[in-house]
Amino acid sequence: MSTTNSFNYLFLKRLVHLFHVFLPFSRLSLNVYNHNEPIYTHPLILILLILINEIGLQFIIYLVGLLPSQYYVELSKTPDKRDFVIFRWLVIRSFGYVALNAFLISLSVFLSSLLYVKWRMRLVSYLHSFYFTQQRYYHLLNTTQQNQNRNDNDHISTYENHSIQIRDIGENDKESTDYMPTDSSLSSVSIKPTIDNPDQRITQDADSLCRTLSSIIPLIVISPFAIGYYTYRTWQVTGYYGPLSIVIYFIIWTFINKIFISAVSRTIFRQNICEGNFRFLHTQIRIHNEPIAFYNGGSFEHKRFDNYFTKFLIPLLYRRTIQEFFLSLSTNLFDYIGSILSYLLLALAIYVFHFYDNLPSEQLIKMISQTSFVTMYLIYRFNLLNDLTDKLTIIAANTHRVQTFVEYMENIDITWSEKQLNHNIQQNEILIIKNLSYSIPNNSKHIVMKNLNLILNKGQRLLITGDSGVGKTSLFRVLHSIWPVNISGSFSYNTAHAFLLPQRPYFTNQSLYDELSYPDVKNLPTITRQTQIEYLLNEWNLSHILDCVESNVYICPKYAWQDLLSPGELQRLSFIRLLFRLSSHEDTGNPKINLVFLDEITSSLDVNMEMKMYNYLIEQNLTIISIGHRETLKRYHQSELKLYKNGNYSLEVLD
């Protein structure tokens, strides 16, 4: 049975790596999160406060543990020796100790919760620093699942896309990254599609890891001190055999529990994969609810979802339940047998070694009470460590999922994107393509383009046509260096002066100002900006969408724009994003746009709106590269690049 994702040395190695993120004693962690955090909220300070609090708590617990013996002494006195004043003071101290004990326990939970927040902030920032840089989010998502949302038939399978497979997850499944050498001068990365649900790993798995790990920190930091102290006290009472027998008992049972922990950890790891896939299936329903309703596909989806849930999730849930039963049985046996062990050690001190034969009965009761507290508390401290088994299974599973995600992103080869683009262009030239040939990623035999040569000067307009699936959008992917393809030849243009509008516009639920400024994060809102946006919306028949934000372009809508607007409205709003960028470059300091890539941006619009859009761009004297199928598009372009199968093409001048 595979132990790749279980409680083992690999888990400890990965956990140590993540601790470089959690604790700022390494340069790695210092670069993760830097927002001038107050010194008193620093993770190391919080851990120090937790340690101080736990030391105080253990001292109070020790005093509380001695209270029963003092009550025995006071309550067993003869009437002539009873002192009500002493007894009253004992009761007052008891209530004070108990109240302080409750406060310190609550403070411990509070400090560990603060630590959880700081750790999650650091870990998520660390993951984001990989995920959102160098387009790893694109490469990662396009190696793990097929983009079910794409309605563009013109795409070629990116990275050998994989949809969610309805299959069991074998014991030997593991996550790795391999590289495939090619004959090309540029390396092409071949990445196994094994990183499932990146969103789940960044959100749910990171949250569970930080929350569970922070909850055990108080126990972890105080255990060496508490166990060391009570081991010494037990040795004073029972001799060396007492602590030795307790330690041996703990080691034996820890080895037994380790077997169960590893099994449960592997099951949780596999369950998280299936849970993420199940959640993704439900996300598809949310995104594609309208076409499903048009198809009246409720019965089909019902059967499909029930089949996945009962065939793959339910068996894992049963397996985890059974494994956790045996883990719980082992843990409870350790706890309760340990309580008997403390009395056996006390019996040895009395019956075998005769330590207390000379004590009067009154002192013997007090000594037995104090001795039993010391030995039982030492065993209890070991019990607490043993009871961490449930949390350790969660920590192990989530550590593997988070760290394999980090390792996978670190190994994504993005060096090819730095070599493809040649920036040597002449003053009047906008785009130069020389002998460009490429195939789809991971399949060098599937040729998409052969020896493309093209030069576009300022103001020239090119229309790219061809059958669906022939590779029109693929050319855009190559020119934007987001495809790690087997490539020869070169292309040159100034990326800072280029802008692309995709066929399916991307909008979220941000304010209109933020949406139209996307992806610029430096713009500051002004009254002029609001007036400008209102003018553009009115000019392009979209002024009614201001009702969704109370006529304020800086207010976020209650729902995502994708749900509020039709496909045609979204394409017009996307076009306004380009216009907003064109009109605001002087105020914002952004480079002036001179090259525009348009991927079927009028596919959901009527021909009159299409004419208005292209006439506006022509008036701006922009260099335009359009993808489209409509015959009406030819009137707005000067040349046509027709793509055919097997990488063939023709370049014609339009009348």
MOFEN-V278011 format. One record per backbone hydrogen bond with DSSP energy under -0.5 kcal/mol. CO is the residue of the C=O (numbers start at 1). NH is the residue of the N-H. E is the energy in kcal/mol with one decimal. If there is no record, write none. Layout:
BEGIN
co:CO nh:NH e:E
co:CO nh:NH e:E
END
This chain:
BEGIN
co:3 nh:6 e:-1.4
co:6 nh:8 e:-1.2
co:8 nh:12 e:-1.9
co:9 nh:13 e:-2.5
co:10 nh:14 e:-2.4
co:11 nh:15 e:-2.7
co:12 nh:16 e:-2.3
co:13 nh:17 e:-1.7
co:14 nh:18 e:-2.0
co:15 nh:19 e:-1.8
co:16 nh:20 e:-0.8
co:17 nh:20 e:-0.9
co:18 nh:21 e:-1.3
co:18 nh:22 e:-2.0
co:19 nh:23 e:-2.7
co:23 nh:25 e:-0.9
co:23 nh:26 e:-0.6
co:26 nh:30 e:-1.7
co:27 nh:31 e:-1.3
co:29 nh:32 e:-1.6
co:29 nh:33 e:-0.8
co:38 nh:41 e:-1.6
co:39 nh:42 e:-1.3
co:42 nh:46 e:-2.5
co:43 nh:47 e:-2.4
co:44 nh:48 e:-2.2
co:45 nh:49 e:-2.6
co:46 nh:50 e:-2.4
co:47 nh:51 e:-2.4
co:48 nh:52 e:-2.6
co:49 nh:53 e:-2.6
co:50 nh:54 e:-2.6
co:51 nh:55 e:-2.4
co:52 nh:56 e:-2.2
co:53 nh:57 e:-2.4
co:54 nh:58 e:-2.8
co:55 nh:59 e:-2.0
co:56 nh:60 e:-2.1
co:57 nh:61 e:-2.7
co:58 nh:62 e:-2.3
co:59 nh:63 e:-2.1
co:60 nh:64 e:-2.8
co:61 nh:65 e:-2.5
co:62 nh:66 e:-1.2
co:63 nh:67 e:-0.6
co:64 nh:67 e:-1.0
co:64 nh:68 e:-0.5
co:66 nh:70 e:-1.4
co:67 nh:71 e:-2.4
co:68 nh:72 e:-2.6
co:69 nh:73 e:-2.0
co:70 nh:74 e:-2.3
co:71 nh:75 e:-3.0
co:72 nh:76 e:-1.5
co:74 nh:77 e:-0.8
co:78 nh:81 e:-2.1
co:78 nh:82 e:-0.8
co:79 nh:82 e:-0.7
co:83 nh:87 e:-2.0
co:84 nh:88 e:-2.8
co:85 nh:89 e:-2.2
co:86 nh:90 e:-1.9
co:87 nh:91 e:-2.1
co:88 nh:92 e:-2.3
co:89 nh:93 e:-2.5
co:90 nh:94 e:-2.0
co:91 nh:95 e:-2.3
co:92 nh:96 e:-2.2
co:93 nh:97 e:-2.9
co:94 nh:98 e:-2.5
co:95 nh:99 e:-2.4
co:96 nh:100 e:-2.5
co:97 nh:101 e:-2.5
co:98 nh:102 e:-2.3
co:99 nh:103 e:-2.1
co:100 nh:104 e:-2.5
co:101 nh:105 e:-2.0
co:102 nh:106 e:-2.2
co:103 nh:107 e:-2.5
co:104 nh:108 e:-1.9
co:105 nh:109 e:-2.0
co:106 nh:110 e:-2.4
co:107 nh:111 e:-2.7
co:108 nh:112 e:-2.2
co:109 nh:113 e:-1.9
co:110 nh:114 e:-2.0
co:111 nh:115 e:-2.1
co:112 nh:116 e:-1.9
co:113 nh:117 e:-2.0
co:114 nh:118 e:-2.3
co:115 nh:119 e:-2.8
co:116 nh:120 e:-2.8
co:117 nh:121 e:-2.3
co:118 nh:122 e:-2.2
co:119 nh:123 e:-3.0
co:120 nh:124 e:-2.8
co:121 nh:125 e:-1.9
co:122 nh:126 e:-2.3
co:123 nh:127 e:-2.7
co:124 nh:128 e:-2.9
co:125 nh:129 e:-1.9
co:126 nh:130 e:-0.8
co:127 nh:130 e:-0.7
co:127 nh:131 e:-3.0
co:128 nh:132 e:-2.5
co:130 nh:133 e:-1.3
co:131 nh:137 e:-1.3
co:133 nh:136 e:-1.8
co:135 nh:138 e:-0.6
co:135 nh:139 e:-2.0
co:136 nh:140 e:-3.3
co:137 nh:141 e:-1.9
co:138 nh:142 e:-2.1
co:140 nh:143 e:-1.3
co:140 nh:144 e:-0.6
co:141 nh:144 e:-0.6
co:141 nh:145 e:-1.4
co:146 nh:148 e:-1.5
co:147 nh:150 e:-1.2
co:151 nh:153 e:-0.7
co:152 nh:155 e:-0.9
co:154 nh:473 e:-0.6
co:157 nh:160 e:-0.9
co:162 nh:146 e:-0.8
co:165 nh:167 e:-1.7
co:168 nh:170 e:-0.7
co:170 nh:173 e:-1.3
co:174 nh:176 e:-0.5
co:178 nh:190 e:-0.5
co:179 nh:181 e:-0.6
co:180 nh:188 e:-0.6
co:188 nh:180 e:-0.6
co:189 nh:191 e:-0.6
co:190 nh:178 e:-0.6
co:190 nh:192 e:-0.5
co:192 nh:194 e:-2.5
co:194 nh:196 e:-1.0
co:197 nh:201 e:-1.6
co:198 nh:202 e:-2.1
co:199 nh:203 e:-1.9
co:200 nh:205 e:-2.7
co:201 nh:206 e:-1.0
co:203 nh:207 e:-2.1
co:204 nh:208 e:-2.6
co:205 nh:209 e:-2.4
co:206 nh:210 e:-2.4
co:207 nh:211 e:-2.7
co:208 nh:212 e:-2.3
co:209 nh:213 e:-2.5
co:210 nh:214 e:-2.3
co:211 nh:215 e:-1.4
co:212 nh:216 e:-0.9
co:213 nh:216 e:-0.7
co:213 nh:217 e:-0.6
co:214 nh:217 e:-0.6
co:214 nh:218 e:-0.5
co:216 nh:220 e:-2.4
co:217 nh:221 e:-2.8
co:218 nh:222 e:-1.3
co:219 nh:223 e:-1.7
co:220 nh:224 e:-0.7
co:222 nh:226 e:-2.9
co:223 nh:227 e:-3.1
co:224 nh:228 e:-1.8
co:225 nh:229 e:-2.5
co:226 nh:230 e:-2.5
co:227 nh:231 e:-2.0
co:228 nh:232 e:-1.7
co:229 nh:233 e:-2.1
co:230 nh:234 e:-2.2
co:231 nh:235 e:-2.3
co:232 nh:236 e:-1.8
co:233 nh:237 e:-1.3
co:234 nh:238 e:-3.3
co:235 nh:239 e:-1.7
co:239 nh:242 e:-1.0
co:239 nh:243 e:-0.8
co:240 nh:244 e:-2.1
co:241 nh:245 e:-2.2
co:242 nh:246 e:-1.9
co:243 nh:247 e:-2.5
co:244 nh:248 e:-2.6
co:245 nh:249 e:-2.2
co:246 nh:250 e:-2.2
co:247 nh:251 e:-2.6
co:248 nh:252 e:-2.5
co:249 nh:253 e:-1.9
co:250 nh:254 e:-2.2
co:251 nh:255 e:-2.1
co:252 nh:256 e:-1.7
co:253 nh:257 e:-2.6
co:254 nh:258 e:-2.1
co:255 nh:259 e:-1.0
co:256 nh:259 e:-0.6
co:256 nh:260 e:-1.1
co:257 nh:261 e:-3.1
co:258 nh:262 e:-2.3
co:259 nh:263 e:-1.6
co:260 nh:264 e:-2.6
co:261 nh:265 e:-2.7
co:262 nh:266 e:-2.1
co:263 nh:267 e:-1.9
co:264 nh:268 e:-2.7
co:265 nh:269 e:-2.2
co:266 nh:270 e:-2.1
co:267 nh:271 e:-2.6
co:268 nh:272 e:-2.6
co:269 nh:273 e:-1.3
co:270 nh:274 e:-2.0
co:271 nh:275 e:-3.1
co:272 nh:276 e:-2.2
co:273 nh:277 e:-2.2
co:274 nh:278 e:-2.6
co:275 nh:279 e:-2.4
co:276 nh:280 e:-2.2
co:277 nh:281 e:-2.1
co:278 nh:282 e:-1.7
co:279 nh:283 e:-1.9
co:280 nh:284 e:-1.9
co:281 nh:285 e:-1.3
co:282 nh:286 e:-1.8
co:283 nh:287 e:-2.1
co:284 nh:288 e:-3.0
co:288 nh:292 e:-1.8
co:289 nh:293 e:-2.0
co:290 nh:294 e:-2.5
co:291 nh:295 e:-2.2
co:292 nh:296 e:-0.6
co:292 nh:297 e:-2.8
co:293 nh:296 e:-0.6
co:297 nh:301 e:-2.6
co:298 nh:302 e:-2.6
co:299 nh:303 e:-2.2
co:300 nh:304 e:-2.6
co:301 nh:305 e:-2.9
co:302 nh:306 e:-2.4
co:303 nh:307 e:-2.2
co:304 nh:308 e:-2.0
co:305 nh:309 e:-2.7
co:306 nh:310 e:-2.7
co:307 nh:311 e:-2.1
co:308 nh:312 e:-2.1
co:308 nh:313 e:-1.1
co:309 nh:313 e:-0.6
co:309 nh:314 e:-2.4
co:312 nh:316 e:-0.8
co:313 nh:317 e:-2.4
co:314 nh:318 e:-2.6
co:315 nh:319 e:-2.5
co:316 nh:320 e:-2.8
co:317 nh:321 e:-2.2
co:318 nh:322 e:-2.5
co:319 nh:323 e:-2.6
co:320 nh:324 e:-2.8
co:321 nh:325 e:-1.5
co:322 nh:326 e:-1.7
co:323 nh:327 e:-2.1
co:324 nh:328 e:-2.7
co:325 nh:329 e:-2.7
co:326 nh:330 e:-2.4
co:327 nh:331 e:-2.3
co:328 nh:332 e:-2.8
co:329 nh:333 e:-2.3
co:330 nh:334 e:-2.0
co:331 nh:335 e:-2.1
co:332 nh:336 e:-2.6
co:333 nh:337 e:-2.5
co:334 nh:338 e:-1.6
co:335 nh:339 e:-1.1
co:336 nh:340 e:-1.2
co:337 nh:341 e:-2.2
co:338 nh:342 e:-1.5
co:339 nh:343 e:-0.9
co:340 nh:344 e:-1.9
co:341 nh:345 e:-2.2
co:342 nh:346 e:-1.6
co:343 nh:347 e:-2.4
co:344 nh:348 e:-2.1
co:345 nh:349 e:-1.7
co:346 nh:350 e:-1.5
co:347 nh:351 e:-3.6
co:347 nh:352 e:-0.6
co:348 nh:352 e:-1.3
co:348 nh:353 e:-2.5
co:349 nh:355 e:-2.7
co:354 nh:357 e:-0.8
co:356 nh:359 e:-1.1
co:360 nh:364 e:-2.7
co:361 nh:365 e:-2.2
co:362 nh:366 e:-1.4
co:363 nh:367 e:-2.8
co:364 nh:368 e:-3.0
co:365 nh:369 e:-2.2
co:366 nh:370 e:-2.3
co:367 nh:371 e:-3.1
co:368 nh:372 e:-2.8
co:369 nh:373 e:-1.7
co:370 nh:374 e:-2.0
co:371 nh:375 e:-2.4
co:372 nh:376 e:-2.5
co:373 nh:377 e:-2.3
co:374 nh:378 e:-1.8
co:375 nh:379 e:-2.1
co:376 nh:380 e:-2.4
co:377 nh:381 e:-2.3
co:378 nh:382 e:-1.7
co:379 nh:383 e:-2.4
co:380 nh:384 e:-2.4
co:381 nh:385 e:-1.6
co:382 nh:386 e:-2.4
co:383 nh:387 e:-2.6
co:385 nh:388 e:-1.2
co:386 nh:389 e:-1.3
co:387 nh:390 e:-0.6
co:388 nh:392 e:-2.9
co:389 nh:393 e:-1.9
co:390 nh:394 e:-1.3
co:391 nh:395 e:-2.7
co:392 nh:396 e:-2.9
co:393 nh:397 e:-2.2
co:394 nh:398 e:-2.4
co:395 nh:399 e:-2.4
co:396 nh:400 e:-2.2
co:397 nh:401 e:-1.9
co:398 nh:402 e:-2.7
co:399 nh:403 e:-2.7
co:400 nh:404 e:-2.2
co:401 nh:405 e:-1.1
co:402 nh:406 e:-1.8
co:403 nh:407 e:-2.9
co:404 nh:408 e:-2.4
co:405 nh:409 e:-2.1
co:406 nh:410 e:-2.5
co:407 nh:411 e:-1.5
co:409 nh:412 e:-0.9
co:412 nh:414 e:-0.7
co:414 nh:417 e:-0.8
co:415 nh:418 e:-1.1
co:415 nh:419 e:-0.6
co:416 nh:419 e:-1.0
co:416 nh:420 e:-1.2
co:417 nh:421 e:-0.5
co:420 nh:422 e:-0.5
co:420 nh:491 e:-0.8
co:421 nh:423 e:-0.6
co:423 nh:425 e:-1.2
co:428 nh:458 e:-1.6
co:431 nh:456 e:-2.9
co:432 nh:492 e:-2.8
co:433 nh:454 e:-2.6
co:434 nh:490 e:-2.3
co:436 nh:452 e:-2.5
co:437 nh:488 e:-2.3
co:438 nh:448 e:-2.2
co:438 nh:449 e:-2.0
co:440 nh:443 e:-1.6
co:443 nh:440 e:-0.6
co:443 nh:446 e:-1.3
co:445 nh:447 e:-1.4
co:446 nh:440 e:-1.6
co:449 nh:438 e:-1.8
co:452 nh:436 e:-2.4
co:454 nh:433 e:-3.4
co:456 nh:430 e:-2.7
co:456 nh:431 e:-2.0
co:457 nh:460 e:-1.9
co:460 nh:624 e:-1.9
co:461 nh:638 e:-2.0
co:461 nh:639 e:-1.4
co:462 nh:626 e:-3.0
co:463 nh:465 e:-0.5
co:463 nh:641 e:-3.2
co:464 nh:628 e:-1.8
co:465 nh:643 e:-2.4
co:467 nh:470 e:-1.8
co:471 nh:475 e:-1.1
co:472 nh:475 e:-0.7
co:472 nh:476 e:-1.0
co:473 nh:477 e:-2.1
co:474 nh:478 e:-2.3
co:475 nh:479 e:-2.6
co:476 nh:480 e:-1.6
co:477 nh:482 e:-2.3
co:477 nh:483 e:-0.7
co:478 nh:481 e:-1.6
co:482 nh:484 e:-0.5
co:483 nh:485 e:-1.9
co:485 nh:487 e:-1.0
co:486 nh:439 e:-1.0
co:488 nh:437 e:-2.4
co:490 nh:434 e:-2.9
co:491 nh:422 e:-2.5
co:492 nh:432 e:-2.4
co:493 nh:495 e:-0.9
co:494 nh:497 e:-1.4
co:495 nh:498 e:-1.4
co:497 nh:594 e:-2.7
co:497 nh:595 e:-1.7
co:499 nh:597 e:-2.8
co:500 nh:502 e:-0.5
co:501 nh:599 e:-2.6
co:503 nh:505 e:-0.8
co:505 nh:507 e:-0.6
co:508 nh:561 e:-2.8
co:511 nh:515 e:-2.8
co:512 nh:516 e:-2.6
co:513 nh:517 e:-1.7
co:514 nh:518 e:-1.0
co:517 nh:520 e:-2.6
co:526 nh:530 e:-1.7
co:527 nh:531 e:-2.3
co:528 nh:532 e:-2.5
co:529 nh:533 e:-2.6
co:530 nh:534 e:-2.5
co:531 nh:535 e:-2.1
co:532 nh:536 e:-2.2
co:533 nh:537 e:-2.6
co:534 nh:538 e:-2.0
co:535 nh:539 e:-2.4
co:536 nh:540 e:-1.6
co:537 nh:542 e:-3.6
co:537 nh:543 e:-0.6
co:538 nh:541 e:-1.3
co:542 nh:545 e:-1.7
co:543 nh:546 e:-1.4
co:544 nh:547 e:-1.5
co:545 nh:548 e:-1.4
co:546 nh:549 e:-1.4
co:546 nh:551 e:-3.1
co:547 nh:550 e:-0.8
co:549 nh:552 e:-1.6
co:552 nh:555 e:-1.6
co:553 nh:513 e:-2.7
co:555 nh:512 e:-0.5
co:560 nh:563 e:-1.3
co:560 nh:564 e:-1.3
co:561 nh:565 e:-2.2
co:566 nh:570 e:-2.5
co:567 nh:571 e:-2.0
co:568 nh:572 e:-1.9
co:569 nh:573 e:-2.5
co:570 nh:574 e:-2.3
co:571 nh:575 e:-1.8
co:572 nh:576 e:-2.1
co:573 nh:577 e:-1.5
co:574 nh:578 e:-1.3
co:575 nh:579 e:-2.1
co:576 nh:580 e:-3.1
co:577 nh:581 e:-1.8
co:578 nh:582 e:-2.5
co:579 nh:583 e:-2.3
co:580 nh:584 e:-1.1
co:581 nh:585 e:-0.5
co:584 nh:588 e:-2.3
co:585 nh:589 e:-1.6
co:594 nh:623 e:-2.3
co:595 nh:499 e:-1.9
co:596 nh:598 e:-0.5
co:596 nh:625 e:-2.5
co:597 nh:501 e:-2.9
co:597 nh:599 e:-0.5
co:598 nh:600 e:-0.9
co:598 nh:627 e:-2.6
co:600 nh:603 e:-1.3
co:602 nh:605 e:-1.7
co:606 nh:610 e:-2.1
co:607 nh:611 e:-2.4
co:608 nh:612 e:-2.1
co:609 nh:613 e:-2.3
co:610 nh:614 e:-2.4
co:611 nh:615 e:-2.5
co:612 nh:616 e:-1.7
co:613 nh:617 e:-1.9
co:614 nh:618 e:-2.6
co:615 nh:619 e:-2.0
co:616 nh:620 e:-1.1
co:617 nh:622 e:-1.3
co:618 nh:621 e:-1.7
co:622 nh:624 e:-0.6
co:623 nh:596 e:-2.8
co:624 nh:462 e:-3.3
co:625 nh:598 e:-3.0
co:626 nh:464 e:-3.6
co:627 nh:600 e:-1.9
co:630 nh:633 e:-0.8
co:631 nh:634 e:-1.4
co:632 nh:635 e:-0.7
co:633 nh:636 e:-1.5
co:634 nh:637 e:-1.6
co:638 nh:654 e:-2.5
co:639 nh:463 e:-2.5
co:640 nh:642 e:-0.7
co:640 nh:652 e:-2.7
co:641 nh:465 e:-2.3
co:641 nh:643 e:-0.5
co:642 nh:650 e:-2.1
co:643 nh:467 e:-0.5
co:644 nh:647 e:-0.7
co:645 nh:648 e:-1.3
co:647 nh:450 e:-1.9
co:648 nh:644 e:-2.9
co:650 nh:642 e:-2.8
co:650 nh:652 e:-0.5
co:652 nh:640 e:-3.1
END
